[in-house]
Amino acid sequence: MPQRPNWQINRPIEYPYEAPPPARQVAYVFDVNKCIACQTCTIACKTAWTSGKGQETTFFNNVESKPYGGYPLAWDSRLLDEVGPARWKDRNLVSLTIFETDGPKNPPHGWRPTFEDYSSPNLGEDDLSGPVERGEEIGPTHPHWMFYLARICNHCDNPACVAACPRKAVYKRDEDGIVLVDQERCRGYRECVRACPYKKVFFNTIARASEKCIGCFPRVEQGEVALCVESCIGKIRMHGFRTTVGAPREDNPLDYIVRIRQLALPLYPQFGTGPNVFYVPPVHVPDGFLEQVFGPGVEEAKDLYRNLRAPENRKLLGALLLFGATNRIIDRFDVQGDEAVGWDLTGTEVARVPFTEPSYVRAPFEKDLGVYRLNTT
């Protein structure tokens, strides 16, 4: 079986297809610290792409509460129980990926959810890691914690769904790395559902075919961000392209945040798929839990996030200021004085965000109108 490099686990993995990387790879960064689980992203995606028959329990985008929430039920903990916890040594993965667990001649290791596993999309919502005793209060540290984890298809470098499909109905686009299902070829075997470790492939019982997040490719082809990104009122998301050929670019916000400064980390990199949705880890959650979810580098990422206002991190802070600043995909950015500036794929300036928002103090008496402003609150 061919071996492919995997920079997220610092070693090659066995993968059934030997293919060059796409010309550019679609990627996302989610800042977990800013998510409030308003589910605006979920509704925007649902109304646009999965409002038809047979899609009642299909959520290409969902936001779940950790540590107990998950959609479908136990999508991650069940697989971790089967393959065991990740083992790292100097940021190199020592344990086996899902492509290696059952041997090179078998499909990726996985499991298939039942219908009941999709029946409770909000199970565990807002549940803390432990019970709050009477008289407890929030102090400098949080003895009990939870956080919101927004999830979409990761459009992986080494998609398990592509490797598992006996019909070759699942494929990865050469031009942008988006993973899609050819529903004319699909026969509903659901091997893609079994193999995907993130359970982001769904089976439509009416169409009798698999469906998944399409990366909003009609919008991407027009240079626009995905609907879940544009609709996010918390501005926790950035959508763009990661460099696949050559060194990561200093002026590419995705490259800079993910590869150069390593502030955002992949979700369960130990599975070996090379996911392309990256998360800024929540600063209030214990490192032990986060390391199983996001891999090594959690402590360093949290320290970096806490020190974003340091002079040496000004460019990184500028990249984060561009989250939600435009509906155009930002391909290049820079910090100019007290502003972060972003340009789209055509070289057109599409965002200019000040580091400090201007404020205006109005006089209590408005001379032009001859009236006083009164505080009626």
TORDRENTOR-800284 format. One line per 8 residues: number of its first residue (from 1); for each residue x, y negated, z of N, C-alpha, C. Coordinates in steps of 0.02 Angstrom, whole numbers. Layout:
! residues N
NUM	X Y Z X Y Z X Y Z ~ ...
***
This chain:
! residues 377
1	43 60 0 0 0 0 44 -62 0 ~ 27 -114 -39 68 -174 -41 71 -209 27 ~ 126 -242 40 134 -282 100 131 -356 82 ~ 95 -393 123 87 -465 111 111 -503 173 ~ 146 -558 163 167 -598 221 107 -629 257 ~ 113 -634 322 60 -666 362 94 -712 412 ~ 93 -777 397 128 -825 439 97 -833 508 ~ 34 -813 516 0 -821 580 24 -770 632
9	49 -713 609 73 -662 656 148 -649 648 ~ 180 -688 603 252 -685 594 278 -616 573 ~ 240 -583 531 264 -520 502 218 -502 444 ~ 242 -459 398 198 -438 343 146 -388 367 ~ 92 -382 330 40 -333 344 27 -292 282 ~ -2 -234 292 -22 -191 235 -92 -212 213 ~ -97 -228 147 -160 -251 119 -168 -220 50 ~ -228 -196 33 -236 -155 -29 -226 -193 -94
17	-226 -260 -92 -220 -297 -154 -157 -341 -152 ~ -117 -335 -204 -58 -376 -211 -75 -432 -261 ~ -82 -492 -235 -103 -548 -278 -69 -611 -253 ~ -54 -657 -298 -24 -720 -277 -74 -762 -239 ~ -50 -807 -196 -97 -850 -160 -134 -896 -208 ~ -193 -920 -188 -230 -966 -231 -191 -1030 -242 ~ -210 -1067 -293 -176 -1130 -308 -176 -1177 -249 ~ -229 -1177 -211 -234 -1213 -147 -287 -1177 -106
25	-281 -1180 -41 -325 -1142 2 -371 -1188 41 ~ -436 -1178 33 -484 -1216 72 -473 -1200 146 ~ -477 -1251 188 -465 -1241 259 -504 -1293 299 ~ -512 -1279 363 -550 -1321 408 -513 -1326 475 ~ -523 -1383 509 -501 -1390 578 -561 -1411 620 ~ -573 -1375 674 -628 -1391 721 -597 -1409 788 ~ -615 -1467 815 -592 -1488 881 -643 -1464 932 ~ -627 -1410 966 -674 -1380 1014 -690 -1427 1071
33	-644 -1471 1089 -653 -1516 1146 -710 -1566 1134 ~ -729 -1578 1072 -779 -1629 1056 -847 -1600 1040 ~ -853 -1534 1035 -917 -1504 1015 -966 -1505 1072 ~ -1029 -1526 1059 -1081 -1528 1109 -1137 -1479 1094 ~ -1127 -1435 1045 -1177 -1384 1027 -1245 -1414 1010 ~ -1244 -1470 974 -1308 -1500 954 -1341 -1460 898 ~ -1302 -1415 866 -1326 -1370 813 -1347 -1407 750 ~ -1327 -1470 742 -1342 -1506 680 -1310 -1471 621
41	-1249 -1447 630 -1214 -1411 577 -1252 -1347 558 ~ -1277 -1313 608 -1314 -1251 597 -1377 -1264 555 ~ -1414 -1316 573 -1476 -1332 538 -1461 -1355 467 ~ -1409 -1396 459 -1392 -1420 392 -1376 -1362 346 ~ -1337 -1315 370 -1319 -1256 330 -1380 -1212 318 ~ -1420 -1202 370 -1478 -1158 364 -1528 -1184 313 ~ -1543 -1247 316 -1593 -1274 270 -1568 -1276 198 ~ -1502 -1281 190 -1475 -1285 122 -1466 -1217 90
49	-1444 -1167 128 -1420 -1105 97 -1457 -1042 119 ~ -1489 -1040 177 -1518 -977 200 -1589 -986 226 ~ -1630 -1020 187 -1700 -1031 207 -1749 -985 170 ~ -1723 -935 135 -1766 -892 95 -1787 -828 131 ~ -1823 -787 96 -1846 -723 124 -1786 -676 133 ~ -1789 -640 189 -1734 -594 206 -1676 -628 239 ~ -1680 -695 247 -1625 -732 277 -1643 -761 346 ~ -1696 -734 376 -1720 -762 439 -1667 -760 494
57	-1626 -708 494 -1575 -701 546 -1505 -715 520 ~ -1501 -747 462 -1436 -762 432 -1415 -833 449 ~ -1359 -840 481 -1330 -905 497 -1258 -906 472 ~ -1248 -936 414 -1179 -943 390 -1139 -985 440 ~ -1171 -1033 471 -1140 -1074 524 -1179 -1063 588 ~ -1144 -1051 642 -1176 -1049 708 -1129 -1078 760 ~ -1157 -1099 816 -1118 -1124 872 -1137 -1083 933 ~ -1089 -1049 962 -1102 -1005 1019 -1063 -1027 1080
65	-1089 -1008 1138 -1056 -1026 1201 -1010 -969 1223 ~ -949 -986 1236 -902 -938 1263 -893 -951 1338 ~ -884 -897 1379 -860 -831 1359 -912 -778 1344 ~ -977 -791 1354 -1025 -737 1350 -1067 -737 1287 ~ -1069 -792 1251 -1110 -795 1191 -1076 -764 1131 ~ -1116 -746 1081 -1089 -719 1020 -1145 -700 972 ~ -1135 -715 908 -1185 -698 858 -1151 -669 796 ~ -1167 -608 778 -1211 -561 812 -1183 -540 881
73	-1223 -506 918 -1206 -489 987 -1139 -454 991 ~ -1094 -480 1034 -1029 -449 1048 -987 -438 986 ~ -991 -485 939 -955 -477 875 -880 -470 886 ~ -854 -503 936 -782 -501 948 -761 -451 1002 ~ -798 -450 1058 -778 -407 1113 -783 -333 1096 ~ -831 -316 1055 -838 -245 1037 -778 -222 995 ~ -757 -263 948 -698 -245 908 -635 -244 951 ~ -629 -291 997 -571 -292 1041 -570 -230 1086
81	-628 -207 1107 -631 -145 1146 -605 -86 1106 ~ -617 -86 1041 -597 -29 999 -524 -31 980 ~ -497 -90 963 -428 -94 940 -380 -114 996 ~ -406 -136 1053 -364 -155 1108 -342 -227 1104 ~ -317 -254 1160 -296 -324 1161 -234 -336 1119 ~ -225 -397 1097 -166 -415 1057 -104 -414 1101 ~ -49 -392 1073 15 -394 1108 64 -433 1065 ~ 93 -485 1096 138 -530 1061 207 -529 1093
89	258 -538 1053 326 -546 1077 359 -601 1037 ~ 374 -657 1070 403 -715 1036 362 -736 975 ~ 296 -738 984 249 -758 932 245 -709 874 ~ 273 -651 882 267 -598 832 216 -547 858 ~ 169 -529 816 119 -480 836 150 -410 838 ~ 145 -378 896 172 -311 905 118 -258 893 ~ 56 -274 913 1 -227 905 -20 -223 832 ~ -64 -175 816 -85 -162 748 -143 -208 727
97	-144 -226 664 -200 -263 636 -256 -215 618 ~ -314 -242 597 -369 -198 579 -355 -160 514 ~ -305 -182 475 -286 -147 414 -240 -87 429 ~ -211 -87 489 -162 -36 507 -188 14 559 ~ -243 -4 591 -268 37 646 -286 108 624 ~ -320 115 568 -343 181 545 -299 210 490 ~ -242 179 477 -197 205 425 -206 168 360 ~ -155 168 317 -156 128 256 -205 152 203
105	-228 214 206 -273 240 155 -346 231 172 ~ -361 204 230 -430 194 252 -449 121 249 ~ -514 106 246 -536 36 247 -517 3 313 ~ -521 -63 316 -507 -98 379 -551 -73 435 ~ -524 -69 494 -563 -45 551 -617 -96 568 ~ -678 -73 578 -733 -117 595 -792 -80 622 ~ -847 -116 630 -909 -86 654 -968 -125 623 ~ -1024 -92 618 -1082 -122 586 -1135 -139 638
113	-1154 -202 644 -1206 -221 692 -1273 -190 674 ~ -1315 -181 724 -1383 -158 714 -1429 -219 705 ~ -1490 -206 686 -1538 -261 678 -1547 -300 743 ~ -1547 -264 799 -1557 -297 864 -1499 -344 881 ~ -1440 -331 855 -1383 -375 870 -1392 -445 842 ~ -1437 -453 794 -1449 -518 765 -1511 -553 795 ~ -1540 -525 846 -1604 -550 871 -1597 -607 921 ~ -1537 -621 945 -1529 -672 997 -1471 -718 981
121	-1481 -765 934 -1426 -808 914 -1400 -854 969 ~ -1441 -867 1020 -1420 -912 1073 -1408 -876 1139 ~ -1396 -812 1137 -1382 -775 1198 -1319 -802 1232 ~ -1323 -811 1297 -1265 -836 1335 -1253 -910 1329 ~ -1301 -947 1300 -1291 -1018 1290 -1284 -1055 1357 ~ -1230 -1094 1363 -1216 -1135 1422 -1202 -1094 1484 ~ -1192 -1029 1479 -1175 -988 1537 -1102 -998 1555 ~ -1088 -1011 1619 -1020 -1021 1643 -984 -955 1652
129	-919 -960 1662 -878 -900 1670 -891 -865 1736 ~ -920 -900 1784 -935 -870 1849 -990 -910 1884 ~ -1018 -882 1938 -1072 -917 1974 -1045 -977 2012 ~ -1086 -1030 2016 -1069 -1090 2053 -1099 -1084 2123 ~ -1055 -1086 2172 -1079 -1079 2241 -1109 -1145 2265 ~ -1151 -1138 2315 -1185 -1197 2342 -1134 -1244 2373 ~ -1139 -1308 2356 -1094 -1358 2383 -1032 -1371 2341 ~ -1022 -1332 2287 -963 -1343 2245 -973 -1407 2204
137	-917 -1437 2186 -919 -1496 2145 -861 -1494 2095 ~ -867 -1533 2042 -815 -1534 1990 -757 -1577 2015 ~ -698 -1549 2012 -638 -1585 2032 -590 -1592 1974 ~ -526 -1604 1989 -476 -1611 1935 -470 -1549 1891 ~ -482 -1491 1919 -482 -1430 1879 -551 -1398 1885 ~ -567 -1356 1836 -632 -1324 1834 -626 -1251 1853 ~ -650 -1231 1912 -647 -1160 1930 -692 -1117 1886 ~ -745 -1146 1860 -789 -1111 1814 -793 -1152 1750
145	-797 -1118 1694 -791 -1152 1631 -833 -1118 1578 ~ -844 -1154 1524 -872 -1127 1462 -854 -1177 1407 ~ -861 -1156 1346 -849 -1202 1290 -889 -1178 1230 ~ -900 -1224 1183 -938 -1209 1123 -890 -1192 1066 ~ -905 -1137 1032 -864 -1115 977 -906 -1115 913 ~ -892 -1163 869 -926 -1167 804 -892 -1119 756 ~ -932 -1080 719 -903 -1029 675 -934 -1029 606 ~ -892 -1023 556 -913 -1011 487 -868 -956 459
153	-879 -938 397 -832 -891 364 -763 -923 362 ~ -712 -882 376 -644 -907 378 -609 -910 310 ~ -641 -883 258 -610 -882 191 -537 -862 196 ~ -528 -802 224 -462 -778 246 -412 -771 189 ~ -348 -773 207 -295 -758 160 -298 -685 137 ~ -314 -641 184 -320 -569 171 -389 -546 193 ~ -441 -560 155 -509 -547 178 -523 -472 186 ~ -547 -453 245 -565 -383 256 -625 -363 214
161	-670 -410 201 -729 -395 160 -709 -377 88 ~ -658 -411 62 -634 -396 -5 -602 -327 -6 ~ -563 -312 45 -528 -248 48 -575 -189 56 ~ -633 -200 87 -678 -145 103 -729 -130 49 ~ -744 -177 6 -800 -168 -41 -783 -116 -95 ~ -820 -60 -98 -806 -9 -149 -825 -31 -219 ~ -866 -82 -226 -888 -107 -291 -847 -166 -316 ~ -800 -189 -274 -762 -249 -290 -808 -308 -305
169	-862 -311 -267 -910 -365 -276 -891 -428 -237 ~ -846 -420 -189 -822 -478 -150 -755 -498 -178 ~ -745 -562 -189 -684 -585 -220 -664 -653 -193 ~ -600 -670 -203 -572 -733 -179 -553 -775 -239 ~ -578 -836 -243 -567 -879 -301 -495 -902 -304 ~ -467 -901 -364 -398 -921 -374 -388 -996 -365 ~ -439 -1035 -382 -430 -1107 -383 -432 -1140 -315 ~ -466 -1108 -265 -472 -1141 -200 -474 -1092 -141
177	-470 -1027 -154 -469 -978 -100 -535 -964 -67 ~ -590 -991 -93 -656 -977 -65 -675 -904 -81 ~ -702 -869 -31 -722 -799 -39 -797 -796 -52 ~ -816 -761 -106 -886 -757 -127 -906 -685 -139 ~ -972 -674 -142 -1001 -609 -158 -1036 -613 -226 ~ -1016 -569 -272 -1051 -563 -336 -1112 -518 -324 ~ -1170 -549 -316 -1229 -511 -297 -1256 -467 -353 ~ -1235 -478 -415 -1254 -433 -469 -1216 -367 -464
185	-1155 -370 -438 -1116 -308 -429 -1132 -273 -363 ~ -1154 -311 -314 -1166 -283 -247 -1224 -233 -249 ~ -1213 -177 -215 -1266 -126 -209 -1288 -116 -137 ~ -1268 -160 -93 -1293 -157 -25 -1263 -102 18 ~ -1202 -82 4 -1170 -30 45 -1153 -56 115 ~ -1146 -121 122 -1131 -155 185 -1063 -136 215 ~ -1017 -114 174 -950 -102 198 -915 -169 214 ~ -935 -221 179 -907 -288 195 -930 -311 264
193	-993 -296 281 -1019 -313 347 -981 -276 401 ~ -968 -213 389 -931 -172 437 -859 -199 446 ~ -827 -217 391 -756 -233 393 -742 -302 421 ~ -785 -351 407 -770 -420 428 -766 -423 504 ~ -708 -440 532 -702 -442 605 -741 -500 636 ~ -758 -550 596 -795 -608 622 -870 -602 610 ~ -890 -548 577 -961 -534 562 -995 -594 529 ~ -961 -620 478 -988 -676 440 -1010 -655 370
201	-1022 -591 361 -1056 -566 300 -1123 -537 324 ~ -1177 -554 290 -1244 -534 311 -1277 -494 256 ~ -1323 -451 276 -1360 -409 228 -1431 -434 223 ~ -1452 -451 162 -1520 -474 150 -1563 -413 135 ~ -1610 -399 181 -1651 -339 175 -1702 -344 118 ~ -1716 -404 94 -1762 -413 38 -1724 -407 -28 ~ -1669 -443 -34 -1629 -441 -96 -1588 -377 -100 ~ -1578 -342 -44 -1538 -281 -41 -1467 -294 -64
209	-1440 -351 -42 -1372 -369 -60 -1341 -409 -3 ~ -1275 -410 -2 -1239 -448 49 -1235 -521 30 ~ -1234 -563 81 -1229 -636 72 -1180 -663 124 ~ -1149 -718 108 -1103 -749 155 -1095 -823 139 ~ -1063 -858 184 -1046 -929 174 -1010 -938 109 ~ -1033 -984 68 -1003 -996 2 -954 -1055 4 ~ -938 -1079 64 -892 -1135 69 -918 -1198 37 ~ -983 -1203 27 -1013 -1260 -9 -974 -1276 -72
217	-958 -1223 -111 -915 -1234 -169 -944 -1282 -221 ~ -1011 -1288 -229 -1035 -1340 -276 -1014 -1410 -254 ~ -1010 -1422 -189 -987 -1487 -164 -911 -1493 -169 ~ -876 -1439 -152 -803 -1440 -156 -780 -1456 -227 ~ -814 -1428 -276 -796 -1441 -346 -805 -1513 -366 ~ -845 -1550 -327 -854 -1622 -338 -811 -1664 -291 ~ -768 -1630 -252 -724 -1666 -206 -756 -1686 -141 ~ -814 -1655 -124 -849 -1671 -63 -842 -1616 -11
225	-846 -1636 53 -839 -1588 107 -902 -1546 114 ~ -897 -1491 150 -955 -1447 161 -1009 -1482 201 ~ -1071 -1458 194 -1126 -1489 230 -1118 -1486 305 ~ -1091 -1432 331 -1082 -1427 404 -1033 -1479 429 ~ -985 -1497 386 -935 -1547 405 -965 -1617 401 ~ -1000 -1632 347 -1030 -1699 339 -1083 -1712 392 ~ -1121 -1662 411 -1177 -1673 457 -1156 -1676 530 ~ -1094 -1658 546 -1073 -1654 616 -1073 -1723 649
233	-1118 -1734 696 -1123 -1799 727 -1068 -1811 778 ~ -1037 -1758 802 -981 -1765 849 -915 -1776 815 ~ -914 -1772 748 -853 -1781 709 -797 -1735 734 ~ -815 -1672 743 -765 -1624 768 -730 -1587 710 ~ -750 -1599 647 -728 -1558 591 -690 -1597 538 ~ -640 -1564 510 -606 -1588 450 -604 -1532 400 ~ -618 -1548 337 -620 -1499 283 -574 -1523 228 ~ -530 -1478 205 -485 -1497 152 -450 -1436 123
241	-389 -1446 100 -351 -1392 71 -283 -1386 105 ~ -263 -1325 117 -197 -1310 144 -150 -1292 87 ~ -89 -1316 91 -40 -1303 38 -19 -1229 40 ~ -21 -1197 -18 -3 -1125 -22 62 -1113 -59 ~ 82 -1160 -101 143 -1153 -140 192 -1207 -117 ~ 250 -1187 -92 297 -1235 -67 286 -1250 7 ~ 325 -1296 33 322 -1314 103 259 -1355 119 ~ 234 -1350 181 177 -1392 201 194 -1466 192
249	144 -1505 171 154 -1575 157 141 -1618 219 ~ 187 -1665 232 179 -1711 288 119 -1756 279 ~ 100 -1771 216 45 -1817 204 -22 -1782 194 ~ -23 -1716 201 -86 -1678 197 -111 -1669 269 ~ -171 -1695 285 -193 -1691 355 -200 -1620 381 ~ -223 -1574 338 -230 -1504 360 -161 -1473 373 ~ -115 -1483 326 -47 -1458 336 -16 -1487 399 ~ -25 -1552 408 8 -1585 464 -19 -1561 531
257	-85 -1555 537 -115 -1534 600 -100 -1461 615 ~ -105 -1418 563 -102 -1345 574 -31 -1319 571 ~ 6 -1334 517 71 -1302 506 129 -1341 537 ~ 127 -1407 530 184 -1447 552 182 -1460 627 ~ 125 -1485 653 120 -1500 725 90 -1442 764 ~ 57 -1395 732 30 -1335 764 -17 -1353 822 ~ -58 -1404 810 -109 -1422 860 -169 -1377 856 ~ -188 -1355 796 -246 -1313 786 -225 -1242 770
265	-260 -1193 799 -240 -1123 796 -295 -1081 764 ~ -276 -1025 732 -327 -981 701 -365 -941 752 ~ -424 -916 731 -467 -876 775 -450 -802 768 ~ -430 -772 822 -410 -701 824 -361 -685 767 ~ -302 -716 768 -253 -701 715 -229 -629 717 ~ -237 -595 774 -214 -526 780 -252 -477 735 ~ -309 -498 709 -345 -454 663 -308 -447 596 ~ -265 -496 580 -223 -490 521 -253 -518 457
273	-312 -547 460 -345 -572 399 -319 -639 376 ~ -284 -675 419 -261 -742 400 -318 -791 394 ~ -358 -803 446 -416 -849 440 -393 -920 426 ~ -436 -958 391 -421 -1026 372 -467 -1077 405 ~ -497 -1058 461 -531 -1106 505 -488 -1109 568 ~ -466 -1169 585 -419 -1178 640 -451 -1221 694 ~ -434 -1206 757 -467 -1237 814 -417 -1272 859 ~ -434 -1333 879 -398 -1365 934 -425 -1335 998
281	-384 -1298 1036 -412 -1261 1094 -437 -1307 1149 ~ -488 -1286 1186 -515 -1328 1240 -465 -1333 1298 ~ -453 -1393 1321 -400 -1404 1370 -418 -1379 1440 ~ -482 -1368 1454 -503 -1351 1521 -511 -1276 1533 ~ -495 -1235 1483 -505 -1163 1487 -438 -1129 1502 ~ -438 -1077 1544 -375 -1043 1561 -338 -1016 1501 ~ -272 -1021 1502 -231 -999 1446 -239 -925 1431 ~ -248 -884 1482 -254 -812 1471 -311 -794 1425
289	-368 -825 1435 -425 -812 1392 -413 -839 1322 ~ -386 -900 1318 -376 -932 1253 -325 -896 1211 ~ -274 -866 1242 -222 -831 1204 -250 -770 1169 ~ -300 -738 1198 -331 -682 1163 -374 -705 1105 ~ -401 -766 1111 -445 -793 1059 -406 -827 1003 ~ -355 -866 1022 -320 -907 972 -247 -887 963 ~ -223 -837 999 -154 -816 990 -105 -859 1029 ~ -39 -848 1019 11 -887 1054 12 -959 1032
297	39 -1002 1075 43 -1073 1060 -12 -1114 1091 ~ -55 -1082 1132 -111 -1118 1162 -87 -1171 1211 ~ -41 -1152 1254 -17 -1199 1305 15 -1261 1272 ~ 55 -1250 1221 87 -1306 1187 35 -1350 1152 ~ -16 -1319 1121 -67 -1358 1087 -107 -1400 1137 ~ -122 -1373 1194 -159 -1411 1245 -117 -1470 1271 ~ -53 -1458 1283 -10 -1513 1306 -5 -1567 1253 ~ -1 -1547 1190 3 -1596 1135 -61 -1637 1132
305	-118 -1605 1140 -182 -1640 1137 -188 -1690 1194 ~ -163 -1671 1253 -167 -1716 1310 -122 -1777 1301 ~ -72 -1772 1259 -23 -1826 1251 -28 -1858 1181 ~ -87 -1860 1153 -95 -1888 1086 -79 -1963 1084 ~ -85 -1997 1140 -72 -2069 1140 2 -2086 1145 ~ 44 -2036 1153 116 -2049 1155 139 -2076 1088 ~ 189 -2121 1086 210 -2151 1023 231 -2100 970 ~ 262 -2045 991 285 -1995 943 227 -1956 912
313	167 -1962 940 109 -1925 914 60 -1971 877 ~ 83 -2031 860 37 -2080 830 11 -2055 763 ~ 53 -2024 723 30 -1999 658 -20 -1942 666 ~ -9 -1899 715 -56 -1845 728 -123 -1873 751 ~ -122 -1922 795 -184 -1954 817 -219 -1986 758 ~ -181 -2016 712 -211 -2044 652 -247 -1993 610 ~ -218 -1933 604 -251 -1880 566 -317 -1861 599 ~ -318 -1858 666 -380 -1840 701 -433 -1894 696
321	-411 -1957 689 -460 -2011 682 -499 -2006 617 ~ -472 -1970 568 -506 -1965 503 -560 -1911 503 ~ -568 -1874 557 -622 -1825 561 -689 -1861 554 ~ -729 -1839 506 -796 -1868 498 -797 -1938 471 ~ -740 -1963 445 -738 -2032 422 -765 -2040 351 ~ -773 -1985 314 -796 -1989 245 -825 -1922 225 ~ -867 -1922 173 -893 -1859 147 -849 -1832 90 ~ -794 -1867 76 -747 -1845 26 -690 -1804 58
329	-665 -1755 21 -609 -1716 46 -546 -1759 44 ~ -514 -1766 102 -453 -1806 107 -393 -1762 89 ~ -357 -1782 38 -299 -1744 15 -234 -1773 41 ~ -235 -1838 56 -174 -1872 77 -193 -1925 129 ~ -149 -1933 180 -164 -1982 232 -99 -2016 253 ~ -107 -2073 287 -50 -2109 314 -75 -2154 369 ~ -29 -2176 411 -44 -2225 463 -12 -2291 442 ~ -54 -2341 433 -31 -2407 412 -49 -2457 465
337	1 -2478 503 -11 -2524 558 -55 -2491 611 ~ -113 -2522 623 -160 -2496 673 -218 -2460 641 ~ -208 -2434 581 -262 -2399 546 -237 -2333 517 ~ -282 -2283 518 -270 -2220 483 -306 -2223 416 ~ -271 -2205 363 -298 -2213 296 -298 -2145 261 ~ -353 -2130 226 -357 -2067 189 -375 -2078 116 ~ -345 -2036 72 -359 -2038 1 -386 -1971 -22 ~ -433 -1971 -70 -462 -1908 -93 -418 -1877 -147
345	-443 -1825 -179 -405 -1787 -228 -389 -1827 -291 ~ -426 -1881 -303 -413 -1923 -361 -365 -1980 -345 ~ -344 -1986 -282 -301 -2041 -262 -338 -2103 -241 ~ -404 -2099 -236 -445 -2156 -216 -449 -2160 -140 ~ -440 -2219 -113 -447 -2228 -41 -520 -2218 -21 ~ -531 -2173 28 -600 -2157 48 -612 -2168 122 ~ -560 -2181 161 -569 -2191 233 -514 -2236 259 ~ -534 -2281 304 -486 -2324 339 -515 -2335 409
353	-483 -2305 458 -510 -2304 526 -461 -2338 574 ~ -484 -2388 612 -439 -2421 659 -426 -2378 721 ~ -366 -2385 749 -351 -2349 810 -393 -2375 869 ~ -408 -2439 867 -451 -2469 918 -510 -2501 885 ~ -570 -2479 903 -630 -2507 873 -638 -2580 895 ~ -653 -2626 848 -662 -2696 867 -725 -2705 910 ~ -721 -2753 955 -779 -2768 997 -793 -2843 992 ~ -855 -2861 1001 -877 -2930 995 -918 -2949 1056
361	-901 -3006 1086 -938 -3032 1144 -977 -3093 1121 ~ -1042 -3088 1127 -1085 -3144 1105 -1101 -3189 1164 ~ -1102 -3254 1150 -1117 -3303 1203 -1189 -3295 1226 ~ -1202 -3311 1290 -1271 -3302 1315 -1321 -3351 1282 ~ -1296 -3408 1257 -1341 -3455 1223 -1325 -3456 1149 ~ -1375 -3444 1107 -1368 -3444 1035 -1386 -3514 1009 ~ -1333 -3552 991 -1345 -3622 972 -1386 -3627 909 ~ -1374 -3585 860 -1410 -3590 796 -1485 -3580 805
369	-1503 -3537 851 -1574 -3523 861 -1604 -3560 921 ~ -1559 -3587 962 -1583 -3624 1020 -1615 -3580 1072 ~ -1591 -3518 1080 -1620 -3472 1128 -1564 -3440 1169 ~ -1585 -3415 1228 -1539 -3379 1271 -1548 -3305 1262 ~ -1493 -3270 1266 -1496 -3197 1267 -1503 -3175 1339 ~ -1552 -3134 1353 -1565 -3113 1422 -1551 -3039 1428 ~ -1524 -3020 1484 -1512 -2949 1500 -1575 -2922 1533 ~ -1613 -2883 1496 -1678 -2859 1522 -1674 -2788 1549
377	-1613 -2759 1552 -1608 -2690 1576 -1612 -2687 1652
***
